Amino acid sequence: MTANNQKRKTRVTCAPSLAPYLKEELEALGFECLSMDKTGVEINASTKDAMMLNLHLRTAFHVLQRFADINCRNADELYSEAKRLPWDRVIDPDGFLSITSNVRNETITNSMFPNMRLKDAICDKLTSTIGKRPDAGSSTEGMVVSMHWVDNKARIYLNMTGRKLSDRGYRKMPFMAPMRETIAAAVLMEMKYDGSRPLVVPMCGSGTIAIEAALIAKQRAPGLLRSNYGCTKWLGADTEAWAQLRSDAKKLQVKADPAPIIATDIEEEAIDATRKNAVTAGVDHLIDFHVCDFAETPMPEEYGDVVLHGEYGVRLGDEDELISTYKRIGDYLKTDCAGWDGFIFTSGKPLIGAIRLKVSKRTPFINAEIDCRLLRYELYKGTRVVEAPRS
């Protein structure tokens, strides 16, 4: 597989609720979105394009390039049809292979069985054609073949990413229930954050929002934080093109530092985790860290954005206690953040109601299978002036 300019159907996947943000990213990179559903966007892309997308996308999971469509009513037909495919053109027999799948077929009762049959088809084809086959297992650090099989049709993809793009590599120390990196990036996109105004992140947890903000503000490609990608594992992978794309991505980083980013948490352990994660991401010098109650968070003189990711009461904390906390959050936004744009990421009507502020916008998100909202509050300083209607 060489990094040529031949375009092929490519599916870029994401978490539920993030497809609009992924579409925005792809269009900003110059791609036409052919279709979009709840968990992905389809485009036309070359192998080199796929390599580039792995480096630059902030809200995606995987970049999948279509290899073949096959008709199969059951696992035996999947095996026989898949064995006909030219796997010797793309699979490195000295590499490591894994299979991932999403299957909705009435004949399949064991979710791992289709993976095994597809793996057998690939390895048997390679053994018969070149006399060698790769080792295989569940690790996604090598070559990954992904399958989407619904009813009698299966689409086979070459997974150009491997491990999810959301696994940036910097979150070495998670704290409690952290927000996924891709969700944090989408939240910041929804906030229109670009680093030009201060950002304050009370209750920062393990620091994902603050760290993603620093990466966005510096225009640093998130994919540069790790080196292992599926696109470099396929037979004939163009390592020179990959090295050049990484070099080009590094040159896009802006030299100027962003407006202040402040991350606070009442738990010293949380700030310790945030600081260490930020060091791993190379952005610790861009973030001010403080151990304090959210209401004591130091605020810059210049107005900006303040965003809190509170507990939900689903897995963590007691709801009655959380309602009291959310009342305090509402008071904090009203008294200490006047003139700022306020955002709260949370779930549950009782918690939202406890804030007691008028919501100017509600944006739905799904975080760890929990229905959440990003709430925006326009925190006016003094009395809001409303212009009289023109006669």
N, C-alpha and C positions, 0 to 999 in steps of 0.2 A: 504494500500500500504506500504510494508516494503522495506527497503533498502537492497534487496538481490542481488545476482550475476547473476540473469537471464538476458540475453542480449535480447534487442528488438530493432527494427528499430527506430532510433532516428534522427530527422532532427534538425540541428542547423542553425538558420537563421541569416542573416546579411543584411546590407544595400547594394544596388547595387554597384558593383566594389570592394567589400571587400572580396568576397569568396576566392580568392587565399591566402589572409592573414589569414583568418579563417582556411583554410585547413592546412596552415603551423603551426598554433597554435595547432590544433588537432593532427597532426602527431607528434609534439614535445611532446605532452602529452601521446603518445603511441597508438593513435587510427588509424585504417585503414579507409581511406575515400572511401566509396563505390561509391559515385557519387557526382558531384558538378554542380550547375547551378548558375545563376546570383545572386541569393539571399540566397544561403544556401548550406550546405554540409550534406550528409547523412552518418551516421555511425551506428555501433551496440554498444549499451551502456546499462548498468544496471541502475537501479534507483540510486544506490550509485554513479555511474559514472556521472549521470546527476546532482546530487548534487554538485559533485566536479567541473564540468564544469562551473556551475553558479558562482563559486568563482574565477576561474582562467582565463576565456576567456576575452580578451580585445577587440576583434573586433566583437563579436556576439551580436545579439538581444535577441533571445529566444532559449531555449532547449526544443524541443517538442518530446515526446515519443508517438509512434503510439499506439492507443487504438483499432481501428477497421477500416476496409474498408467496405463501404456499397454502393450498387447500388440504385440509386434513380433518377428518371426522373424529379421530381418536388418536391415542398415543402411538399405536403401531403405524398409522398413516403419517403421523408427524415424523417418526423415525425414517421411514422409507423416503419421504419427500425431502427431508432435510439432508439425507445422505447423498442426494443427487447434486447438491449445491457445490460450487467450486471453492471449498474451504482451503484447499492448498494454495490459493492465491492470497489469502489474507492471514491465515493462522501460522504463527511461528511454532514449529513442532518442539523447539527447545524452550518454549516459554511456559506460562502457567495460565490455565483457562478456567473461567467460572461462568455460570449461567444464571441469569435472573429472569423472572417472568411475571406476567400478570395474566392469569388464565381464567376465562369464564366459558367452560365447556362441560356439558352435562355428564360426559363420560369420565371426567376427572374428579376423583374424590380425595386424592392425596396431592397437595400443592407442590410437593417436591418431585413427584413422578415425571411430569413433563420436562423438568430441568434435567433429570437423569437421562431421559430418552433423547433429548436434543444433544446432550453431551456425548452420549454413546454414538449418535449418528455422525457427529463431527469427528470424533476420535477414530471410529471405524473407517471413515472415508480417508482420513490422513494415513492411517496404517496401510490401507490397500493401495494408495496412490504413491506414497513416498516412503513407506516403511517405518515411519516414526509418528509419535503422537505426543502432545504436551501433557504434563501433569495437570490434574484438575482438582478443584475443591471449591470451598465457599468464599475464599478470600477474593476481594475485588481489587487487589493491588496489581494484577496482571491484565491479560486480555479478558474482556467481559462481553459476552454475547447476550443481548436482551431480547426477550420475546413478548409480544402482545398477541394473545390468542383468544378470540371471541367466536363462539359457535364453531363454524367450520373453516375459519380463515385465521391464519397466523402470520403476523408480520415479524420478520427477523431483523434485528438491528445490530450493528457494530457499535458498542458503547465506547464513545471517544473520551469519556471522562474517567470511568472507573469508580473510585470512591466519590461520594456526593460532593458537589462543589460547595455545599454548605459547610463541609468539614474543612475550614480554611487552614487549620493547623495551629492556630494561636491559643485556642481555649484549652490550655493544659489543666487549669484549675476551675472547673465549674462550681457554682455555689447555689445550693438548693435547687430550684427549678429554673434554669436559665432559658432565655429566649434564644431560639435558633438564629444563626447569623443572617440567613436569608430573610427571615421575618423582620429582623432589626433593620436591614437595608431597605426593605419595602416601606416600613414605617417612616424612615427618614426621607424616602422618596415622596411619600404622601405629605410629609411636612414641608416639602420643597427645600430641604436643607442642602446647602452648598458650601458651608464654611464661612460665609461672609458675615454672619451674625453669631453672637455668643450662643452656646448651647449648654444648658444646665440639666444634669441627669441625676436627681435625687433618687434614693432607693435603687442604686445602680446594679445591685447583685454582683454578678461576675464581670460586668462591664461591657457586655456585648454591644449595646446601643452606642456607648461612648467610643468604643474602638472602631465600630463600623463607620461612625461619623468622621473620625479622624482619617480613615482610609478614603472616604468620599471627598473630604475637604482637600486632601493632598492629591486627589485623582490617581491614587495608587491602585493598580489592578489587583484585585483580591487574590487572583490565581497565582500571583508571584510568591505567595506565602508558603506554597508547597511545590514540590518538584515532580511528584509521581502522578502521571495521568495515563489513561488508557490509550490516548492517541499516539503515545511513544512506544507502545508494546506490540502493535500489529506488524506483520511481516513487511519489510521494506519501508518502515516508518522513516520519514524524512527528518532526521535529527538536526540537520543544518537549518531547515526552515523553522523548526521548533526553537532552536537557540536564537535565531534572528527575531522571531516574534516576541520572545521574552526580553530581548534587548530593546526592541522597539517600545514595549510596554513600560519598561523602566524609564525611558526618556520622556514619557508623557507626564510623569509626576511633577507637580508644580513646586517651585522652590520656596515660595512665600508660605509662612505658617498661617493657619486659619485663625479666626476669632477664638477667644477662650472657650475651651471645653472643660466643664467642671463635673466631676463624678463624686457623689457622696453616698454613704450608707452608714447606718447606725452600728452595723456589725464590722468590727475590725477585720474579721476573717474575710468578709466580702471585699473590702478595699484591698486587702493583701492579694486576693485572687485577681481582682481587676488590674492591679499594678503589674503582677507577674504576667498576666495575659497580654497586657499592653506592651510589656517589654518584648515578649515573643513576637508580637505583631510589628514591633519597631516604631510604635507611636506613643510610648510612655512620656516623651518629652512634650507632647502636644496636649496632655490631659493633666488637670489639677485634681489631686485626690484629697478627700477629706473624710475623716470618721466623725459623723455627727448625725443627729436626728434630721429628717428631711426638712423640718421647719427651721433649722438653723443653717441651712445651706447658704454659703456666701454667694451673693449675686453681683455680677459685674454691673458697672454703671450704665453701660450701653444695653438697650433692650435687645432681646433675642427670643429664643425658644426654650421652654422648659418642658421636659417630658418625664412622666413617671410611669414605671411598669409595676403596678401594685400586685399584691397577691389576690387570688380569685376566690378563695374559700372553697375550691373544689378539691384540691389535694393538700393545700397548705393552710394552716390557721383555722380559727373558729370564726364563723360568719358574724356573730354578734360583736366580737372583738374587732373584726375587720371593718364593720360598719362605723364603729367609733373612729377608727383610723382614717377612713375615707371622709368622714366629717371634718377631721383635722386637715386632710389634704385640700378640701374645698376652702377652708379658712386660710390655709397657707397660700393658695393660688390667689385668693381675693385680696389678702393684705400684703403679702410679700412680693407678689409677681405682677402687680398692676403695671400695665403698659407692655407686658410680654404676651407672646402667643403661648397658651398653655395646652398641653396634650396629656391625656391619661390613657394608657393601654390596659384594659381590664375586661372582666366578664361578670355578668349578673346584674339584673335590674336593681336589687336592693343596694348593691354597692354603688352603682351609678347614681341612684336616687339620693344616697347619703351625701354626695358631693355638694348638692344644693346650689349649683351654678347652671346657668343657661348654656346648653350645648349648641355650638354653631354648626358643627358637622359631626356625623357619626360614620365611620368607615369600617365595614366588617372585615375581620380577619379570622383565620382559624389557626390557633397555636396549640400544638400537641393535641389535636383532635378536640379542642375546646373552642366553642363559639365565642369570639372576643370582639371588642370594638376599640378603635382608636377614636377617642373623643377630643374634639378641638374646642377650646374656650378662648374667646376674645376678651382679654382681661384689661378692660379700659381703666385708665388712670383718671380718677375723679368721676364726674358724671358724663355719661356718653352724650355727645352732641348730635342730635338728629336734625338734618336739614329739613326746613319746611318745604312741602311740595310746591312745585312751580305752578303758577296759575296760567 
